[in-house]
Amino acid sequence: MSEQVQLIPGNSLITETPEAGRALAVKMARLIIKITQPDAEAREKMRPTYANDAAMLIAIGQTVATEFATIAEANNYWKNT
């Protein structure tokens, strides 16, 4: 891959709110896909396939949920804000 991808935007899992944490989880999940398949054209060609496959959409949701759990833990579930 020719470009360096920052896997944790801003190099921090700390967010001000759960909503911001969820957005960060989605961003991180998208970055996983970009690293796994660095060819943007290939990703575009695959998009209609996974967009219409319930199992693949569930897997994407699970990936975001895993990222969000990590972020929530890092933020002590937003109890200290």
C-alpha positions in Angstrom: 0.0 0.0 0.0 1.5 3.3 -1.0 -0.3 5.5 1.5 -0.1 5.3 5.2 -3.5 4.8 6.8 -4.0 5.9 10.4 -6.0 3.0 11.9 -7.1 5.1 15.0 -8.1 8.5 13.8 -6.5 11.1 16.0 -4.5 8.3 17.6 -7.1 8.2 20.5 -10.1 6.2 21.4 -11.3 8.9 23.8 -14.5 10.6 22.7 -16.7 13.1 24.4 -20.0 11.2 24.0 -21.3 7.8 23.2 -22.5 9.1 19.8 -19.0 10.3 19.0 -17.7 6.9 20.1 -20.1 5.1 17.8 -19.1 7.3 14.9 -15.4 6.5 15.6 -16.3 2.8 15.7 -17.9 3.0 12.2 -14.8 4.9 10.9 -12.5 2.3 12.4 -14.5 -0.5 10.8 -14.3 1.2 7.5 -10.5 1.5 7.8 -10.3 -2.2 8.5 -11.9 -2.8 5.1 -9.6 -0.3 3.4 -6.5 -2.0 4.8 -7.8 -5.5 4.0 -8.7 -4.5 0.4 -6.6 -1.4 -0.5 -7.8 -1.3 -4.1 -10.6 1.3 -4.2 -11.9 0.0 -7.5 -12.2 -3.6 -6.2 -14.1 -2.3 -3.1 -16.5 -0.4 -5.4 -17.1 -3.6 -7.5 -17.8 -5.6 -4.3 -20.2 -3.1 -2.7 -23.4 -4.3 -4.5 -22.6 -7.9 -3.4 -22.4 -7.2 0.3 -25.1 -4.5 0.2 -27.6 -7.2 -0.8 -26.3 -10.0 1.5 -27.8 -10.1 4.9 -25.0 -12.3 6.4 -22.4 -9.8 5.2 -24.3 -6.8 6.6 -24.6 -8.6 9.9 -20.9 -9.2 9.9 -20.3 -5.5 9.3 -22.6 -4.7 12.2 -20.7 -7.1 14.4 -17.4 -5.5 13.4 -18.7 -2.0 14.4 -20.1 -3.4 17.6 -16.7 -4.9 18.5 -15.0 -1.6 17.8 -17.6 0.3 19.8 -17.1 -2.0 22.8 -13.4 -1.2 22.8 -14.0 2.5 22.5 -16.7 2.4 25.3 -14.2 0.6 27.6 -11.5 3.1 26.8 -14.0 5.9 27.8 -15.1 4.1 31.0 -18.5 4.0 29.4 -18.6 7.8 29.5 -19.1 7.8 33.3 -16.2 10.3 33.9 -17.4 13.0 31.5 
